[in-house]
Amino acid sequence: MNLSVHKELDEKMQKTIKVLKEELHSIRAGRANPALLDRITVEYYGTPTPLKQIATVSAPEPRLLVIQPFDKSAVQAIEKAITQSDLGINPSNDGKIIRLAIPQLTEERRKELTKLAKKIGEDAKVAIRNERREANDKLKKMQKNAEITEDDLKKAEDEVQKMTNKYIDIIDELIEKKEKEIMEV
């Protein structure tokens, strides 16, 4: 019985980690990384479309991203979407491709980005703790309904706590790694 609770909890916590990784990828750390543009959506023929569905993005140099639309008529729309995004990078185009020069980060901006990474990490930890609470509530309900014994409840709650600690440690590692990447000059 409580195995299904643990399995469900593990799946939810894995999803939380996946979302955290995606959010951390979108934080700009001095180097050009095509993942920076993953959240950009372009108004393409009246439909909001993810950039990677209408163009290829590459990083030919450490400080340069090149966006090559599959359809040349999308260049203006892509440029507009990037300008309106929170990236703070001005695109330049030659009619066929768009270039994004990634500026060197200032010390102040690096500190802001590490704070942002920490905040994203804290949000992920809150999500993990909420998932722990939900799992424990389900287990207590099962015990109340006499589906499991009090001893089983204790064992199950210990297992839930072990899983929580494991995922909190993963979050800490990911945040620490991202902070090093951001602060690297």
CYANA upper distance limits for C-alpha pairs under 8 A (distance plus 0.5 A):
  1 MET  CA      5 VAL  CA      7.80
  1 MET  CA    147 GLU  CA      8.23
  1 MET  CA    148 ILE  CA      8.24
  2 ASN  CA      6 HIS  CA      6.84
  2 ASN  CA    139 LEU  CA      7.34
  2 ASN  CA    156 ALA  CA      7.23
  3 LEU  CA      7 LYS  CA      6.58
  4 SER  CA      8 GLU  CA      6.52
  5 VAL  CA      9 LEU  CA      6.56
  5 VAL  CA    135 ALA  CA      6.79
  5 VAL  CA    138 LYS  CA      7.97
  5 VAL  CA    139 LEU  CA      8.03
  6 HIS  CA     10 ASP  CA      6.56
  6 HIS  CA    135 ALA  CA      8.06
  6 HIS  CA    159 GLU  CA      8.39
  6 HIS  CA    160 VAL  CA      7.35
  7 LYS  CA     11 GLU  CA      6.78
  8 GLU  CA     12 LYS  CA      6.76
  9 LEU  CA     13 MET  CA      6.64
  9 LEU  CA    131 GLU  CA      7.14
  9 LEU  CA    132 ARG  CA      7.83
  9 LEU  CA    135 ALA  CA      7.06
  9 LEU  CA    160 VAL  CA      8.47
 10 ASP  CA     14 GLN  CA      6.61
 10 ASP  CA    163 MET  CA      7.84
 11 GLU  CA     15 LYS  CA      6.79
 12 LYS  CA     16 THR  CA      6.83
 12 LYS  CA    131 GLU  CA      7.73
 13 MET  CA     17 ILE  CA      6.85
 13 MET  CA    128 ILE  CA      6.56
 13 MET  CA    131 GLU  CA      7.80
 13 MET  CA    167 TYR  CA      7.49
 14 GLN  CA     18 LYS  CA      6.71
 15 LYS  CA     19 VAL  CA      6.70
 16 THR  CA     20 LEU  CA      6.68
 16 THR  CA    124 ALA  CA      6.93
 16 THR  CA    127 ALA  CA      7.61
 16 THR  CA    128 ILE  CA      7.63
 17 ILE  CA     21 LYS  CA      6.69
 17 ILE  CA    124 ALA  CA      7.85
 17 ILE  CA    167 TYR  CA      8.24
 17 ILE  CA    170 ILE  CA      8.49
 17 ILE  CA    171 ILE  CA      7.61
 18 LYS  CA     22 GLU  CA      6.85
 19 VAL  CA     23 GLU  CA      6.72
 20 LEU  CA     24 LEU  CA      6.63
 20 LEU  CA    120 ILE  CA      7.61
 20 LEU  CA    121 GLY  CA      7.63
 20 LEU  CA    124 ALA  CA      6.99
 20 LEU  CA    171 ILE  CA      8.48
 21 LYS  CA     25 HIS  CA      6.64
 21 LYS  CA    174 LEU  CA      8.19
 22 GLU  CA     26 SER  CA      7.12
 23 GLU  CA     27 ILE  CA      7.48
 23 GLU  CA    120 ILE  CA      8.05
 24 LEU  CA    117 ALA  CA      7.16
 24 LEU  CA    120 ILE  CA      8.24
 24 LEU  CA    178 LYS  CA      7.68
 25 HIS  CA     35 ALA  CA      6.50
 25 HIS  CA     36 LEU  CA      7.07
 26 SER  CA     35 ALA  CA      6.55
 26 SER  CA     36 LEU  CA      5.07
 26 SER  CA     37 LEU  CA      7.66
 26 SER  CA     38 ASP  CA      7.55
 26 SER  CA     39 ARG  CA      7.87
 27 ILE  CA     36 LEU  CA      7.26
 27 ILE  CA    113 LEU  CA      7.66
 27 ILE  CA    117 ALA  CA      8.15
 28 ARG  CA     32 ALA  CA      8.39
 28 ARG  CA     33 ASN  CA      8.39
 28 ARG  CA     36 LEU  CA      6.95
 28 ARG  CA    113 LEU  CA      8.30
 28 ARG  CA    182 ILE  CA      8.07
 29 ALA  CA    105 LEU  CA      8.20
 29 ALA  CA    110 ARG  CA      8.31
 29 ALA  CA    181 GLU  CA      6.78
 29 ALA  CA    182 ILE  CA      5.04
 29 ALA  CA    183 MET  CA      8.30
 30 GLY  CA     63 ARG  CA      8.05
 30 GLY  CA    102 ILE  CA      7.67
 30 GLY  CA    103 PRO  CA      7.74
 30 GLY  CA    104 GLN  CA      6.27
 30 GLY  CA    105 LEU  CA      6.26
 30 GLY  CA    182 ILE  CA      7.20
 30 GLY  CA    184 GLU  CA      8.30
 30 GLY  CA    185 VAL  CA      7.73
 31 ARG  CA     62 PRO  CA      5.94
 31 ARG  CA     63 ARG  CA      6.18
 31 ARG  CA    102 ILE  CA      7.66
 32 ALA  CA     36 LEU  CA      8.33
 32 ALA  CA     59 ALA  CA      6.58
 32 ALA  CA     61 GLU  CA      8.00
 32 ALA  CA     62 PRO  CA      5.92
 32 ALA  CA     63 ARG  CA      5.52
 32 ALA  CA     64 LEU  CA      6.17
 32 ALA  CA     65 LEU  CA      6.52
 32 ALA  CA    102 ILE  CA      6.64
 33 ASN  CA     58 SER  CA      8.45
 33 ASN  CA     59 ALA  CA      6.90
 33 ASN  CA     65 LEU  CA      7.76
 34 PRO  CA     38 ASP  CA      7.90
 34 PRO  CA     57 VAL  CA      6.27
 34 PRO  CA     58 SER  CA      6.48
 34 PRO  CA     59 ALA  CA      6.99
 34 PRO  CA     65 LEU  CA      7.33
 37 LEU  CA     51 LEU  CA      7.74
 37 LEU  CA     52 LYS  CA      8.48
 38 ASP  CA     50 PRO  CA      7.88
 38 ASP  CA     51 LEU  CA      7.56
 38 ASP  CA     52 LYS  CA      7.44
 39 ARG  CA     50 PRO  CA      7.74
 39 ARG  CA     51 LEU  CA      8.48
 40 ILE  CA     50 PRO  CA      6.58
 40 ILE  CA     51 LEU  CA      6.28
 40 ILE  CA     81 ALA  CA      7.36
 40 ILE  CA     82 ILE  CA      7.46
 40 ILE  CA     85 SER  CA      7.62
 41 THR  CA     48 PRO  CA      6.24
 41 THR  CA     49 THR  CA      5.61
 41 THR  CA     50 PRO  CA      4.78
 41 THR  CA     51 LEU  CA      5.90
 41 THR  CA     81 ALA  CA      7.24
 42 VAL  CA     47 THR  CA      8.30
 42 VAL  CA     48 PRO  CA      5.86
 42 VAL  CA     49 THR  CA      5.63
 42 VAL  CA     50 PRO  CA      6.65
 42 VAL  CA     51 LEU  CA      6.44
 42 VAL  CA     77 ALA  CA      6.73
 42 VAL  CA     78 ILE  CA      6.19
 42 VAL  CA     81 ALA  CA      6.02
 43 GLU  CA     47 THR  CA      5.85
 43 GLU  CA     48 PRO  CA      5.04
 43 GLU  CA     49 THR  CA      6.75
 43 GLU  CA     77 ALA  CA      6.78
 43 GLU  CA     78 ILE  CA      8.35
 43 GLU  CA     81 ALA  CA      8.04
 44 TYR  CA     48 PRO  CA      6.67
 44 TYR  CA     49 THR  CA      6.71
 44 TYR  CA     74 ALA  CA      7.40
 44 TYR  CA     77 ALA  CA      7.39
 49 THR  CA     53 GLN  CA      7.45
 49 THR  CA     54 ILE  CA      8.09
 50 PRO  CA     54 ILE  CA      7.78
 51 LEU  CA     55 ALA  CA      6.64
 51 LEU  CA     78 ILE  CA      7.86
 52 LYS  CA     56 THR  CA      6.64
 52 LYS  CA     57 VAL  CA      7.61
 54 ILE  CA     69 PRO  CA      6.32
 54 ILE  CA     70 PHE  CA      6.32
 54 ILE  CA     71 ASP  CA      7.80
 54 ILE  CA     74 ALA  CA      8.50
 55 ALA  CA     67 ILE  CA      6.83
 55 ALA  CA     68 GLN  CA      5.76
 55 ALA  CA     69 PRO  CA      4.38
 55 ALA  CA     70 PHE  CA      5.79
 55 ALA  CA     71 ASP  CA      8.38
 56 THR  CA     67 ILE  CA      6.22
 56 THR  CA     68 GLN  CA      5.72
 56 THR  CA     69 PRO  CA      6.87
 56 THR  CA     70 PHE  CA      8.03
 57 VAL  CA     65 LEU  CA      7.31
 57 VAL  CA     66 VAL  CA      6.18
 57 VAL  CA     67 ILE  CA      5.06
 57 VAL  CA     68 GLN  CA      6.99
 58 SER  CA     65 LEU  CA      6.18
 58 SER  CA     66 VAL  CA      5.78
 58 SER  CA     67 ILE  CA      7.11
 59 ALA  CA     63 ARG  CA      8.25
 59 ALA  CA     64 LEU  CA      6.23
 59 ALA  CA     65 LEU  CA      5.06
 59 ALA  CA     66 VAL  CA      6.69
 60 PRO  CA     64 LEU  CA      7.02
 60 PRO  CA     65 LEU  CA      7.34
 60 PRO  CA     66 VAL  CA      7.82
 61 GLU  CA     65 LEU  CA      7.96
 63 ARG  CA    101 ALA  CA      6.42
 63 ARG  CA    102 ILE  CA      5.36
 63 ARG  CA    103 PRO  CA      7.50
 64 LEU  CA     99 ARG  CA      7.43
 64 LEU  CA    100 LEU  CA      6.18
 64 LEU  CA    101 ALA  CA      5.25
 64 LEU  CA    102 ILE  CA      6.24
 65 LEU  CA     99 ARG  CA      6.33
 65 LEU  CA    100 LEU  CA      5.53
 65 LEU  CA    101 ALA  CA      7.09
 65 LEU  CA    102 ILE  CA      7.98
 66 VAL  CA     97 ILE  CA      7.43
 66 VAL  CA     98 ILE  CA      6.32
 66 VAL  CA     99 ARG  CA      5.23
 66 VAL  CA    100 LEU  CA      6.89
 67 ILE  CA     97 ILE  CA      6.26
 67 ILE  CA     98 ILE  CA      5.54
 67 ILE  CA     99 ARG  CA      6.86
 68 GLN  CA     96 LYS  CA      7.51
 68 GLN  CA     97 ILE  CA      5.31
 68 GLN  CA     98 ILE  CA      7.06
 69 PRO  CA     74 ALA  CA      7.00
 69 PRO  CA     75 VAL  CA      7.04
 69 PRO  CA     96 LYS  CA      8.02
 69 PRO  CA     97 ILE  CA      7.29
 71 ASP  CA     75 VAL  CA      8.30
 72 LYS  CA     95 GLY  CA      7.90
 72 LYS  CA     96 LYS  CA      6.39
 74 ALA  CA     78 ILE  CA      6.60
 75 VAL  CA     79 GLU  CA      6.62
 75 VAL  CA     93 ASN  CA      8.21
 75 VAL  CA     95 GLY  CA      7.34
 75 VAL  CA     96 LYS  CA      7.46
 75 VAL  CA     97 ILE  CA      7.61
 75 VAL  CA     98 ILE  CA      7.69
 76 GLN  CA     80 LYS  CA      6.63
 77 ALA  CA     81 ALA  CA      6.71
 78 ILE  CA     82 ILE  CA      6.78
 79 GLU  CA     83 THR  CA      6.69
 79 GLU  CA     91 PRO  CA      6.69
 79 GLU  CA     92 SER  CA      8.30
 79 GLU  CA     93 ASN  CA      8.42
 79 GLU  CA     98 ILE  CA      7.81
 80 LYS  CA     84 GLN  CA      6.66
 81 ALA  CA     85 SER  CA      6.65
 82 ILE  CA     87 LEU  CA      7.83
 82 ILE  CA     89 ILE  CA      8.06
 82 ILE  CA     90 ASN  CA      8.10
 82 ILE  CA     91 PRO  CA      7.59
 83 THR  CA     87 LEU  CA      8.40
 83 THR  CA     88 GLY  CA      7.88
 83 THR  CA     89 ILE  CA      7.49
 83 THR  CA     90 ASN  CA      6.63
 83 THR  CA     91 PRO  CA      7.52
 89 ILE  CA    100 LEU  CA      7.31
 89 ILE  CA    101 ALA  CA      7.84
 89 ILE  CA    102 ILE  CA      7.46
 89 ILE  CA    103 PRO  CA      8.41
 90 ASN  CA    100 LEU  CA      7.19
 90 ASN  CA    101 ALA  CA      8.22
 91 PRO  CA     98 ILE  CA      6.88
 91 PRO  CA     99 ARG  CA      6.27
 91 PRO  CA    100 LEU  CA      5.45
 91 PRO  CA    101 ALA  CA      7.96
 92 SER  CA     98 ILE  CA      6.09
 92 SER  CA     99 ARG  CA      5.81
 92 SER  CA    100 LEU  CA      7.12
 93 ASN  CA     97 ILE  CA      6.14
 93 ASN  CA     98 ILE  CA      4.75
 93 ASN  CA     99 ARG  CA      6.56
 94 ASP  CA     98 ILE  CA      7.36
105 LEU  CA    109 ARG  CA      6.54
105 LEU  CA    110 ARG  CA      6.74
106 THR  CA    110 ARG  CA      6.70
107 GLU  CA    111 LYS  CA      6.85
108 GLU  CA    112 GLU  CA      6.85
109 ARG  CA    113 LEU  CA      6.66
110 ARG  CA    114 THR  CA      6.75
110 ARG  CA    182 ILE  CA      6.56
110 ARG  CA    183 MET  CA      6.53
111 LYS  CA    115 LYS  CA      6.75
111 LYS  CA    183 MET  CA      8.29
112 GLU  CA    116 LEU  CA      6.74
113 LEU  CA    117 ALA  CA      6.65
113 LEU  CA    182 ILE  CA      7.66
114 THR  CA    118 LYS  CA      6.66
114 THR  CA    178 LYS  CA      8.30
114 THR  CA    179 GLU  CA      5.95
114 THR  CA    182 ILE  CA      7.31
114 THR  CA    183 MET  CA      8.41
115 LYS  CA    119 LYS  CA      6.67
116 LEU  CA    120 ILE  CA      6.70
117 ALA  CA    121 GLY  CA      6.65
117 ALA  CA    175 ILE  CA      6.84
117 ALA  CA    178 LYS  CA      7.72
117 ALA  CA    179 GLU  CA      7.67
118 LYS  CA    122 GLU  CA      6.62
118 LYS  CA    175 ILE  CA      6.95
119 LYS  CA    123 ASP  CA      6.69
120 ILE  CA    124 ALA  CA      6.81
121 GLY  CA    125 LYS  CA      6.77
121 GLY  CA    171 ILE  CA      6.80
121 GLY  CA    172 ASP  CA      7.83
121 GLY  CA    175 ILE  CA      6.78
122 GLU  CA    126 VAL  CA      6.73
123 ASP  CA    127 ALA  CA      6.81
124 ALA  CA    128 ILE  CA      6.74
124 ALA  CA    171 ILE  CA      7.92
125 LYS  CA    129 ARG  CA      6.66
125 LYS  CA    168 ILE  CA      6.66
125 LYS  CA    171 ILE  CA      7.76
126 VAL  CA    130 ASN  CA      6.63
127 ALA  CA    131 GLU  CA      6.73
128 ILE  CA    132 ARG  CA      6.76
128 ILE  CA    164 THR  CA      7.16
128 ILE  CA    167 TYR  CA      7.98
128 ILE  CA    168 ILE  CA      7.96
129 ARG  CA    133 ARG  CA      6.73
129 ARG  CA    164 THR  CA      7.56
130 ASN  CA    134 GLU  CA      6.75
131 GLU  CA    135 ALA  CA      6.72
132 ARG  CA    136 ASN  CA      6.68
132 ARG  CA    160 VAL  CA      7.00
132 ARG  CA    161 GLN  CA      7.82
132 ARG  CA    164 THR  CA      7.10
133 ARG  CA    137 ASP  CA      6.60
134 GLU  CA    138 LYS  CA      6.78
135 ALA  CA    139 LEU  CA      6.77
135 ALA  CA    160 VAL  CA      7.90
136 ASN  CA    140 LYS  CA      6.64
136 ASN  CA    157 GLU  CA      6.76
136 ASN  CA    160 VAL  CA      7.95
137 ASP  CA    141 LYS  CA      6.64
138 LYS  CA    142 MET  CA      6.71
139 LEU  CA    143 GLN  CA      6.77
139 LEU  CA    153 LEU  CA      6.89
139 LEU  CA    156 ALA  CA      7.98
139 LEU  CA    157 GLU  CA      8.13
140 LYS  CA    144 LYS  CA      6.58
140 LYS  CA    153 LEU  CA      7.46
141 LYS  CA    145 ASN  CA      6.64
142 MET  CA    146 ALA  CA      6.77
142 MET  CA    147 GLU  CA      5.60
142 MET  CA    148 ILE  CA      6.53
143 GLN  CA    147 GLU  CA      6.10
143 GLN  CA    148 ILE  CA      5.36
143 GLN  CA    149 THR  CA      6.46
143 GLN  CA    150 GLU  CA      7.06
143 GLN  CA    153 LEU  CA      7.10
148 ILE  CA    152 ASP  CA      6.46
148 ILE  CA    153 LEU  CA      7.13
149 THR  CA    153 LEU  CA      6.70
150 GLU  CA    154 LYS  CA      6.82
151 ASP  CA    155 LYS  CA      6.82
152 ASP  CA    156 ALA  CA      6.46
153 LEU  CA    157 GLU  CA      6.52
154 LYS  CA    158 ASP  CA      6.67
155 LYS  CA    159 GLU  CA      6.76
156 ALA  CA    160 VAL  CA      6.72
157 GLU  CA    161 GLN  CA      6.72
158 ASP  CA    162 LYS  CA      6.74
159 GLU  CA    163 MET  CA      6.78
160 VAL  CA    164 THR  CA      6.68
161 GLN  CA    165 ASN  CA      6.65
162 LYS  CA    166 LYS  CA      6.68
163 MET  CA    167 TYR  CA      6.81
164 THR  CA    168 ILE  CA      6.61
165 ASN  CA    169 ASP  CA      6.65
166 LYS  CA    170 ILE  CA      6.92
167 TYR  CA    171 ILE  CA      6.75
168 ILE  CA    172 ASP  CA      6.77
169 ASP  CA    173 GLU  CA      6.73
170 ILE  CA    174 LEU  CA      6.73
171 ILE  CA    175 ILE  CA      6.67
172 ASP  CA    176 GLU  CA      6.57
173 GLU  CA    177 LYS  CA      6.61
174 LEU  CA    178 LYS  CA      6.69
175 ILE  CA    179 GLU  CA      6.61
176 GLU  CA    180 LYS  CA      6.83
177 LYS  CA    181 GLU  CA      6.80
178 LYS  CA    182 ILE  CA      6.64
179 GLU  CA    183 MET  CA      6.60
180 LYS  CA    184 GLU  CA      6.51
